[in-house]
Amino acid sequence: MNRMQELEARRRALLARIDEQRAEIVYRFEQIRPATQVANWAGGAASGSPASHPLAWLAGLAGLVVMLRPRKLLSWVTFASGVLSLVSRAGTILRLLATLRALRAGFR
């Protein structure tokens, strides 16, 4: 009879786990329903939401520039790549100078 009781206890535990998983699936499906997403988006304008973050606004403005003025964007991309190249070279030179100073200080 002991084996039967163990099996019955295991069955109850598995049924409880199934109920938990079923509740989680229902919750997740509720989160991806379009009506729920629209409600979350409409109520998400409160402080601390991603929509109030300055980088989100910057990304939105960049998207508008891409859509409305692609030629201006291309000129900015070439300018930015040139500046990035110069900054990268300056960083390499500064690292080289720091290495040389460290070597020189080691010989004193």
Order of alpha helices (4+ residues) and beta strands (2+ residues): alpha-alpha-alpha-alpha
